[in-house]
Amino acid sequence: MATFGIVVGGGPAPGINGVIGAAALVAARRGHRAIGLMDGFSHLMEGRTDRVRELRPEDVATVHLQGGSILHTSRANPTKKPEHLEAVVKSLGALGIDHLITIGGDDTAFSAKRVCDTAGGRIQVVHVPKTIDNDLPLPDGIPTFGFETAREHAAHVVAAMIEDARTAGRWYFLVLMGRKAGFLALGAGKAAGATVTLIPEEFPAGPIHLEDVVRTLEGAIVKRRAEGHGHGVAVLAEGIAERFDPAELDFMKDVERDEHGHVRLAEVPLGRLLRTAVASSLGARGVKVTIGDKDVGYELRCVPPTAFDRDYTRDLGVGAVTTLLAGQSSALITRQGARIVPIPFADLMDAKTGRTRVREVDVHTDSFTSARALQTRVERGDLEDAARLSEIAKAAKLSPEDARRRYAPIS
């Protein structure tokens, strides 16, 4: 009889329980045992083996319908110190676990690889990719689980704020989760019909300058005014803040970081910062605009998964168990078409950093081009058309030449 351990790391995402439940059910039906490891790697790193729960079929039969994680989760990082990795492997051994299923994002995938390497073959490990950011390096067109549920709920929030903006005659800046990639912001903004959506991938490589973001948003506002509309919604990926030049923003130097060294973007007031900067810039020229800001993210992570993610995660849970029982290890579990395809950990690593690669939005695709075409921005064609430029300049209270210089597209 094999003993499967299941651990969840990183932030929550809709569908975690689908993986846990399906893995535990199929393991039991094949004569094996499944143990849930509570609170990520945090207790195992301390050598504790008491924070576990037996995952019996009757306990997990319907958990796929629930949001959140019945095993909880944490960002505890066992890779920072060799003694923590050794403690994890020793704790797993003490629990009799010879097969480990990790569920998480890029940091948890890296931890899974290191645990597998440290165990030296004594523990077989596979990882199930989970993140609402959709930024793990899966094949094109395959989302990470939780993304579609989060996008669906985020699109409803954006749509409601669009109606509020129209009704109240104001603007909103909505900040959506997405540390490295703008998939969630772009997907929700496009689905809801946001006025403009900004993601980090559309800016040139290197630090993003605050003024470039400000003038892009300002351009959308004045173009809308030129078209006779005094309201709108801008959707912003939070990852823009991580790429800001710290030299331009003193407070960024002191922002708290998590166990994996990432800036805690929830501590960065991106919406308020941009709201103030844009309103001040326009106000200095006598253009009055009312702007509100709202962060959208935490309320998306633990909602009950949609049918898509329930189906998807149950496949992944079964696939994780069958892959391990087939003797495969050190792999990411993916569903490609109607097949479960393990991807070796080695294929996920960035050769330069030695860490898990991150998938970003490809801004050269037809899909991104469509998203841009549906937004309201000052485009090159506006600046080259004397009549349109004159209307935009009038709305911005600038001369046509100054408007052309200020609102030239960033890309």
C-alpha atoms as one frame of an Amber mdcrd trajectory, in Angstrom:
protein
   0.000   0.000   0.000   1.340   3.420  -1.007   0.800   6.479   1.173   0.050
   9.731  -0.603   0.677  13.090   1.045  -1.101  16.170  -0.302   0.103  19.696
   0.480  -1.094  23.126  -0.689   1.190  26.156  -0.962   0.852  29.791  -2.012
  -2.333  31.819  -2.313  -5.775  30.199  -2.567  -7.442  29.538  -5.925 -10.869
  28.112  -6.773 -10.633  24.352  -7.347  -8.007  23.318  -4.790 -10.474  20.977
  -3.109 -11.266  19.349  -6.454  -7.651  18.184  -6.730  -7.525  17.040  -3.099
 -10.832  15.172  -3.240 -10.212  13.425  -6.556  -6.680  12.396  -5.597  -7.824
  10.983  -2.244 -10.812   9.154  -3.776  -8.879   7.432  -6.547  -6.011   6.569
  -4.201  -8.424   4.864  -1.801 -10.202   3.004  -4.590  -6.871   1.588  -5.704
  -6.059   0.371  -2.218  -3.847   3.211  -1.007  -3.891   5.802   1.762  -4.057
   9.609   1.456  -2.946  12.055   4.139  -3.603  15.793   4.026  -0.735  17.951
   5.285  -2.125  21.086   6.913  -0.910  24.654   6.343   1.520  24.067   3.510
   5.102  23.187   4.405   5.054  25.264   7.602   4.757  22.396  10.115   6.875
  19.903   8.185   9.730  22.435   8.153   9.638  22.417  11.947   9.747  18.628
  12.079   6.113  18.394  13.217   3.989  15.483  12.040   0.893  16.121  14.147
  -0.783  18.648  11.839  -2.233  16.172   9.350  -5.649  14.721   8.550  -6.715
  11.418   7.092  -8.465  11.892   3.738 -11.088   9.162   3.672 -13.505   8.821
   0.733 -16.522   9.769   2.836 -14.741  12.954   3.964 -13.873  14.221   0.478
 -16.720  12.998  -1.722 -18.194  16.471  -2.290 -15.360  18.835  -1.385 -14.890
  19.744  -5.073 -18.013  21.904  -4.758 -16.381  24.116  -2.108 -14.112  27.109
  -2.415 -11.011  27.548  -0.283  -8.798  24.652   0.823  -9.736  21.993   3.359
  -5.992  21.665   4.044  -5.519  25.434   4.326  -2.379  26.860   2.694   0.684
  28.932   3.507   3.636  30.600   1.823   6.175  28.854   4.062   9.315  28.340
   1.987  11.360  25.194   2.763  14.030  26.054   0.173  15.604  28.977   2.048
  17.568  26.777   4.449  18.993  23.260   3.895  17.869  22.221   7.372  14.263
  23.067   6.470  14.390  20.880   3.377  15.877  18.036   5.384  13.189  18.467
   8.039  10.451  18.268   5.397  11.867  15.054   3.930  12.371  13.544   7.391
   8.818  14.478   8.449   7.341  12.954   5.313   9.333   9.795   5.965   8.098
   9.643   9.560   4.520   9.798   8.256   5.238   6.931   5.876   4.613   9.132
   2.834   6.294   7.768  -0.280   4.251   9.756  -2.845   3.770  13.520  -2.538
   1.317  15.717  -4.453   1.965  19.447  -4.151  -0.628  22.007  -5.266   0.463
  25.570  -5.895   2.072  28.187  -8.095   5.610  28.777  -9.293   7.140  29.021
  -5.793   5.473  25.797  -4.650   6.569  24.089  -7.876  10.156  25.066  -7.093
   9.774  23.783  -3.530   8.368  20.500  -4.887  11.394  20.057  -7.128  13.799
  20.709  -4.255  11.969  18.278  -1.951  12.106  15.637  -4.681  15.842  16.217
  -5.220  16.587  16.193  -1.489  14.668  12.944  -0.989  16.932  11.282  -3.531
  14.249   8.978  -4.921  12.773   7.941  -1.579   9.704  10.113  -2.204   8.062
  10.424  -5.608   6.729  13.944  -6.205   4.383  15.581  -8.712   3.036  19.128
  -8.746  -0.429  20.352  -9.760  -0.270  23.965 -11.059  -2.651  26.370  -9.321
  -2.905  30.153  -9.584  -5.520  32.704 -10.554  -2.663  34.649 -12.183  -2.395
  32.011 -14.971   1.366  32.597 -15.084   2.821  29.072 -14.935   4.558  27.842
 -18.115   1.825  25.537 -19.437   1.389  25.043 -23.190  -0.372  27.857 -25.057
  -4.111  28.007 -24.510  -4.101  25.908 -21.323  -5.039  27.905 -18.199  -3.922
  27.161 -14.685  -6.822  25.936 -12.601  -8.701  28.643 -10.740  -8.045  31.248
 -13.413 -11.328  30.834 -15.287 -13.402  30.967 -12.095 -11.535  34.065 -10.897
 -11.897  35.726 -14.310 -15.650  35.037 -14.337 -16.170  36.647 -10.941 -13.777
  39.517 -11.697 -15.632  40.267 -14.935 -18.887  40.599 -12.960 -17.198  43.075
 -10.590 -15.789  45.117 -13.484 -19.163  45.144 -15.249 -20.888  46.386 -12.087
 -18.323  49.160 -11.691 -18.793  50.164 -15.338 -22.502  50.647 -14.663 -21.752
  52.577 -11.462 -19.312  54.814 -13.350 -21.912  55.512 -16.043 -24.637  56.188
 -13.513 -22.548  58.455 -11.289 -20.576  60.135 -14.089 -17.136  59.258 -12.711
 -14.078  57.098 -13.285 -12.817  54.049 -11.403  -9.334  52.559 -11.359  -9.631
  48.840 -10.520  -6.471  46.941  -9.557  -6.579  43.193 -10.238  -4.180  40.497
  -9.045  -1.351  39.419 -11.316   2.187  39.740  -9.930   4.154  38.905 -13.062
   1.474  38.578 -15.717  -1.620  40.504 -16.735  -3.862  37.580 -17.750  -6.514
  38.172 -15.087  -6.719  41.936 -15.620  -6.783  41.585 -19.402  -9.294  38.714
 -19.380 -11.713  40.384 -16.958 -11.360  43.791 -18.570 -11.994  42.446 -22.048
 -14.932  40.248 -20.989 -16.630  43.104 -19.119 -15.830  45.835 -21.641 -13.588
  48.037 -19.486 -12.658  51.384 -21.021  -8.929  50.643 -20.825  -6.797  47.857
 -19.348  -3.100  48.191 -18.561  -0.796  45.206 -17.991   2.971  45.170 -17.361
   3.756  43.188 -20.520   2.744  46.041 -22.810   5.430  48.334 -21.423   9.018
  48.194 -22.758  11.436  45.903 -20.923  12.991  47.307 -17.772  11.493  49.512
 -15.068   8.069  51.041 -15.726   7.991  54.797 -15.247   5.078  56.207 -13.285
   4.647  59.051 -15.753   4.133  56.599 -18.649   1.249  54.961 -16.784  -0.216
  58.326 -15.783  -0.237  59.767 -19.292  -1.752  56.586 -20.751  -4.631  56.736
 -18.272  -4.957  60.470 -18.686  -5.096  59.998 -22.452  -8.000  57.554 -22.099
  -9.906  60.035 -19.927  -9.466  63.006 -22.276 -10.291  60.945 -25.352 -13.509
  59.787 -23.700 -14.305  63.424 -22.909 -13.611  64.391 -26.497 -16.160  61.741
 -27.496 -18.719  63.162 -25.082 -18.350  60.754 -22.154 -17.226  61.796 -18.675
 -17.020  58.332 -17.163 -15.088  55.092 -17.542 -13.280  52.209 -15.856  -9.573
  51.446 -16.076  -8.420  47.938 -15.099  -4.815  47.708 -13.900  -2.717  44.592
 -13.282  -1.056  44.842  -9.876   2.236  43.647 -11.415   2.727  47.137 -12.821
   3.681  48.209  -9.297   6.381  45.543  -8.988   8.095  46.922 -12.073   8.008
  50.562 -10.977  11.445  52.132 -10.678  12.088  52.301  -6.890  14.148  55.443
  -7.494  10.938  57.215  -8.531   8.856  55.938  -5.609  10.504  56.126  -2.210
   7.830  54.077  -0.428   8.539  51.051  -2.678  11.916  50.588  -0.970  10.267
  49.781   2.353   7.363  47.601   1.184   7.190  44.287   3.073   8.194  41.081
   1.254   6.886  37.524   1.641   8.786  34.299   2.425   9.811  33.971  -1.224
  11.210  37.510  -1.456   8.316  39.007  -3.431   6.983  42.483  -2.714   3.618
  42.178  -0.955   1.677  43.947  -3.664  -1.380  44.184  -1.426   0.684  46.705
   0.576   1.263  48.898  -2.505  -1.569  51.440  -2.956  -1.378  51.345  -6.753
  -4.952  52.486  -7.371  -4.720  55.390  -4.939  -1.291  56.386  -6.256  -2.493
  56.530  -9.870  -5.833  58.113  -8.977  -4.035  60.944  -7.206  -1.398  61.396
  -9.911  -3.880  61.471 -12.807  -6.360  63.755 -11.038  -3.540  66.129 -10.050
  -2.111  66.232 -13.560  -5.478  67.033 -15.126  -6.477  69.356 -12.296  -3.339
  71.449 -12.781  -4.737  72.388 -16.209  -8.262  72.980 -14.925  -9.680  69.604
 -16.001 -11.781  68.267 -13.138 -12.392  64.532 -12.906 -13.691  62.351 -10.074
 -11.787  59.061  -9.759 -12.364  56.227  -7.304 -10.107  53.205  -6.811 -10.713
  49.610  -5.768  -8.556  46.501  -5.342 -10.086  43.305  -6.711  -8.410  40.017
  -5.858  -8.826  38.428  -2.454 -12.572  38.070  -2.974 -11.866  35.932  -6.086
  -9.587  33.327  -4.525 -11.958  31.246  -2.386 -15.245  31.375  -4.300 -16.776
  28.021  -5.293 -15.237  26.904  -8.604 -17.205  26.988 -11.824 -18.110  23.742
 -13.605 -15.038  24.193 -15.811 -12.660  24.285 -12.863 -14.470  21.487 -11.002
 -14.099  19.220 -14.030 -10.525  20.372 -14.668  -9.264  19.926 -11.112 -10.810
  16.486 -10.683  -8.951  15.376 -13.814  -5.732  16.809 -12.405  -6.209  15.053
  -9.054  -6.778  11.677 -10.711  -3.886  12.382 -13.074  -1.509  13.123 -10.200
  -2.231   9.753  -8.556  -2.110   7.712 -11.763   1.133   9.406 -12.817   2.797
   8.555  -9.510   1.484   4.971  -9.521   2.896   4.588 -13.043   6.336   5.310
 -11.622   6.740   8.871 -12.902   8.034  11.603 -10.611   9.477  15.118 -10.613
   6.798  16.381 -12.994   4.079  18.984 -13.414   0.627  17.504 -14.079  -1.198
  19.091 -17.033  -4.361  18.379 -18.973  -3.839  18.861 -22.685  -6.977  18.280
 -24.680  -8.471  15.134 -23.162  -5.134  13.711 -21.970  -3.091  14.025 -18.778
   0.453  14.979 -19.761   3.226  15.159 -17.128   5.886  17.803 -17.862   9.307
  17.145 -16.254  10.325  19.748 -13.661  13.547  20.283 -15.601  11.545  21.641
 -18.554   9.951  24.305 -16.336  13.135  25.822 -14.988  14.667  29.088 -16.194
  18.287  28.366 -17.107  19.423  31.778 -15.844  17.631  31.886 -12.490  17.295
  28.174 -11.742  13.699  28.840 -10.719  10.346  28.055 -12.309   9.705  30.036
 -15.490   6.800  32.483 -15.534   4.346  32.724 -18.419   3.441  36.235 -19.532
   0.794  37.674 -21.840   2.034  37.604 -25.432   1.287  41.105 -26.678   1.964
  40.087 -30.294  -1.072  37.801 -30.591  -4.363  38.479 -32.353  -6.118  38.100
 -28.999  -4.159  40.964 -27.439  -4.571  43.068 -30.571  -8.334  42.536 -30.301
  -8.305  43.553 -26.647  -6.445  46.759 -27.484  -8.795  47.530 -30.388 -11.783
  47.373 -28.021 -10.276  49.837 -25.542 -10.353  53.629 -25.538  -6.826  55.016
 -25.764  -5.111  57.805 -27.600  -3.671  56.008 -30.634  -1.236  57.180 -33.287
  -4.102  57.638 -35.713  -5.707  60.140 -33.320  -2.524  62.181 -33.211  -2.103
  62.143 -36.996  -5.683  63.294 -37.659  -5.855  67.064 -37.202  -9.559  67.119
 -36.310  -9.363  64.318 -33.729  -6.175  65.761 -32.247  -7.864  69.145 -31.889
 -10.783  67.621 -29.933  -8.458  65.637 -27.638  -6.276  68.694 -27.040  -9.352
  70.781 -26.205 -10.564  68.170 -23.689  -7.098  68.065 -22.117  -6.705  71.880
 -22.162  -3.475  71.552 -24.104  -2.304  72.853 -27.439  -2.484  70.269 -30.243
   1.310  70.048 -30.312   1.552  69.549 -26.538  -1.214  66.935 -26.680   0.634
  65.088 -29.436   3.799  64.945 -27.334   2.028  64.004 -24.093  -0.205  61.257
 -25.374   2.080  59.503 -27.829   1.524  55.738 -27.274   4.114  54.025 -25.108
   4.522  51.079 -27.480
